[in-house]
Amino acid sequence: MVGTMQQEMERLLREAFAPSALHVVNDSARHRGHAGDDGSGESHFTITIEAAAFAGKSRLERQRMVNRALGDIPGERVHALAIRASAPD
């Protein structure tokens, strides 16, 4: 993979959902020295995504959809993801 974990997640989410809004924020610096900090600087992220695919889905279903789209990233390559997924109003 070429690029950062943030760029890879953005690409995967754009391909899966064609979102109307997407923000992937690297929060790793805020967790330096805490559990799950592997020293890579790419261990904790916040994802805010808005996509029509989330319409009518529960919060849990939306989070599962995002996790599936990210493949092996959650839990294996990234320690923690905060996911805020919504449908357009």
TARA-V477543 format. One record per pair of residues at least 24 apart in sequence whose ideal C-beta (glycine too) atoms are under 10 Angstrom apart, sorted by sequence separation. I is the first residue (numbers start at 1). J is the second residue. If there is no record, write none. Layout:
i: [I I]
j: [J J]
//
This chain:
i: [23 24 59 61 62 22 23 24 45 59 62 22 23 59 21 22 23 47 59 21 22 45 57 19 20 21 22 45 57 19 20 21 57 19 20 42 54 55 56 17 19 20 53 54 55 9 16 17 18 19 45 54 55 8 13 17 18 19 43 44 45 46 47 48 49 50 51 53 54 5 14 16 17 18 19 42 43 44 45 46 47 48 49 50 51 52 5 6 9 13 17 42 43 44 45 46 47 48 49 50 51 52 4 5 10 14 16 17 40 42 43 44 45 46 47 48 49 50 51 4 5 9 13 40 44 45 46 47 48 50 6 10 38 40 50 5 9 38 6 38 36 37 36 37 35 36 34 35 34 17 31 16 17 31 16 28 28 13 16 17 26 28 13 16 27 12 15 16 27 14 27 13 9 12 13 24 25 12 12 9 9 12 23 8 9 8 9 8 9 21 19 20 19 20 21 5 9 17 20 8 9 19 8 5 6 9 13 5 1]
j: [47 48 83 85 86 47 48 49 70 84 87 48 49 85 48 49 50 74 86 49 50 73 85 48 49 50 51 74 86 49 50 51 87 50 51 73 85 86 87 49 51 52 85 86 87 42 49 50 51 52 78 87 88 42 47 51 52 53 77 78 79 80 81 82 83 84 85 87 88 40 49 51 52 53 54 77 78 79 80 81 82 83 84 85 86 87 41 42 45 49 53 78 79 80 81 82 83 84 85 86 87 88 41 42 47 51 53 54 77 79 80 81 82 83 84 85 86 87 88 42 43 47 51 78 82 83 84 85 86 88 45 49 77 79 89 45 49 78 47 79 78 79 79 80 79 80 79 80 80 65 79 65 66 80 66 78 79 65 68 69 78 80 66 69 80 66 69 70 81 69 82 69 66 69 70 81 82 70 71 69 70 73 84 70 71 71 73 73 74 86 85 86 86 87 88 73 77 85 88 77 78 88 78 77 78 81 85 78 77]
//
